[in-house]
Amino acid sequence: MTDQEDIYVEPDTGLPSDAEPPVSGTFLDVRDLYVHFPTDDGVVKSVDGLSFQLDRGATLGIVGESGSGKSVTSLSIMGLHKAGTAQISGEILLNGQNLVGMGRESVRRLRGKDMAMIFQDPLSSMHPYYTVGDQIIEAYRIHHDVSKSVARKHAIDMLDRVGIPNPKSRVDDYPHQFSGGMRQRAMIAMALSCDPELLIADEPTTALDVTVQAQILDLIRDLQQEFNSAVIIITHDLGVVAELADDILVMYAGRAVEYGRADEIFNEPQHPYTWGLLGSMPRLDRERTERLQPIPGTPPSLINVPDGCPFHPRCAYHELNEGRSQTERPVLRDIGGGHQIACHLSAEHRLRLWNDEIKPKL
């Protein structure tokens, strides 16, 4: 398993680098996070002022189309942006420690033990020249002063725990000798080898068949209950977050547009973008009388994000806001019970549109 030479860039906002004590129960606290990438064509604003919290033992689902900033957020938490490529500011408090501005070695010591990540493509994320067992052994011995034989036994136990048959023999196999589902299980075994307190799963079921998807989601849920880990599920598949998440964060153009409990997001969504995501998702829990309706248009360029609300060029209701959608960026505000949205639509407009137009079609 290779180690990437990646660090955080010292924040340029003047925020204090010393972390204040975390809120009771809060394990991860992301505050006003910006992740920008300078290019020859301009600055790519991949994450543009994002805030959220995650408690121990809880699961947060981050959803949005490709290019919304989901994976960049996760790599920022893990400290895996390549050195010199990203301009990062804000705060990422992990158990009270501010990761933004923390040195390379300090972040590296946290990876694996305090936080770990399941990557989207385990075949490209695992080293092809080392056996699966050797890679789990290396990850374990970095944080534990044990012999290789002890670490090997632990690797076999982890492969067994994630449901890989014949772990004593498969521990010596290479990643290409595993099927897609088995590679994902091996990646989960590696990520959980040091009992991390935070587990980030970036598209953990992409390219897997439906049966294997269900098995992987069940596995993540069972292991979370066993280790009491805080979990972030990053996906464009709302069915995945419906299965696992306690809370859902909906991202668009690098910003949060809606945040709330999973049942609220699915049963009483308040943002037009969330309506579009739900309208384009097949539902098995209710009878559908209309065809699936994709969101018109395409996500904006993160170099030239539209003025005002970034979603307004694709929003069917932007004309109800007397021009504010084109000129004024909506702020994320609480509409009750911790449910937050960034939208200029009034409560009356949202209620009427939801009851008369949107809900009957979902």
Summary of the structure (lengths in Angstrom):
residues: 362
radius of gyration: 21.2
end to end distance: 44.6
largest distance: 69.1
contacts: 1155
relative contact order: 0.13
helix: 36%
strand: 22%
